[in-house]
Amino acid sequence: MSQPVIILTRPQMGENIGAAARAMLNFGLTEMRIVDPRDGWPNPRAVAMASGAAGRVLDQARIFPTLAAAMEGITWAFATTARGRELTKPVFTPASAAERSRQEIAATGRVAFIFGPERAGLENDDIARANAILTVPVNPDFPSLNLAQAVLLIGYEWSRGALPDQPMPTNRRPAGEVPADRIEIEKLADHYESRLEESGYFFPDAKAPSMKLNLRNMWSRMPLTRADVQVLHGLLRQLTRR
């Protein structure tokens, strides 16, 4: 079975990146994507902390300038956060997220778990690009986990069911239906946002940022296929043709 992608968004310390790589390899996860690391890349402190075999996770890691770019090929993404958010999204625990991931991968999708910066976690703009929120049920008086701990929990839950005793139902999509990846959905959202901007939809100006954020969040929740995306692009072009 294909494995999930671990996306570290704007990580601040090389040591935490290396520790996350170790946590990943503990449970057989090897695909790491890093978004705009604070101290640049490559990072010798990350390599030192990875210690040995886990260094290959860092060697293969891909670096991206933005989270949107790092979502290339991803069809379902979980945003990990311990805080309540105003964005409407389904909320999963590590166990239920692992189960949902296996279903998506069995249906020929690609799954990502997105982790935020150590100090403040993911921002709303990051969470809006995910399909769902993942929250670890911990002591409410002290809900903070460090980056490697959070990655370790996800890896553990994933590995528990990666090789099930009995075949799991595949829930495959009908033949010919290919799920849209996150880049395709990102471009669709950009297309609609630009046309709505031209038409004066985002009014008044003070409400424009929250309106755009809600629209972006809406697109990420839709289980769109590539054919759906093409149809929606075509509809908008036809509606805005002079």
Sequence and secondary structure as in RCSB ss.txt:
>XXXX:A:sequence
MSQPVIILTRPQMGENIGAAARAMLNFGLTEMRIVDPRDGWPNPRAVAMASGAAGRVLDQARIFPTLAAAMEGIT
WAFATTARGRELTKPVFTPASAAERSRQEIAATGRVAFIFGPERAGLENDDIARANAILTVPVNPDFPSLNLAQA
VLLIGYEWSRGALPDQPMPTNRRPAGEVPADRIEIEKLADHYESRLEESGYFFPDAKAPSMKLNLRNMWSRMPLT
RADVQVLHGLLRQLTRR
>XXXX:A:secstr
    EEEEES   HHHHHHHHHHHHHTT   EEEES TT SS HHHHHHHTGGGHHHHHH EEESSHHHHTTT S
EEEEE SS  SS   EE HHHHHHHHHHHHHTT  EEEEE  TTT   HHHHTTSSEEE     TTS    HHHH
HHHHHHHHHHHHS SS        TT  B  HHHHHHHHHHHHHHHHHHT S SGGGHHHHHHHHHHHHHHS  B
HHHHHHHHHHHHHHT  
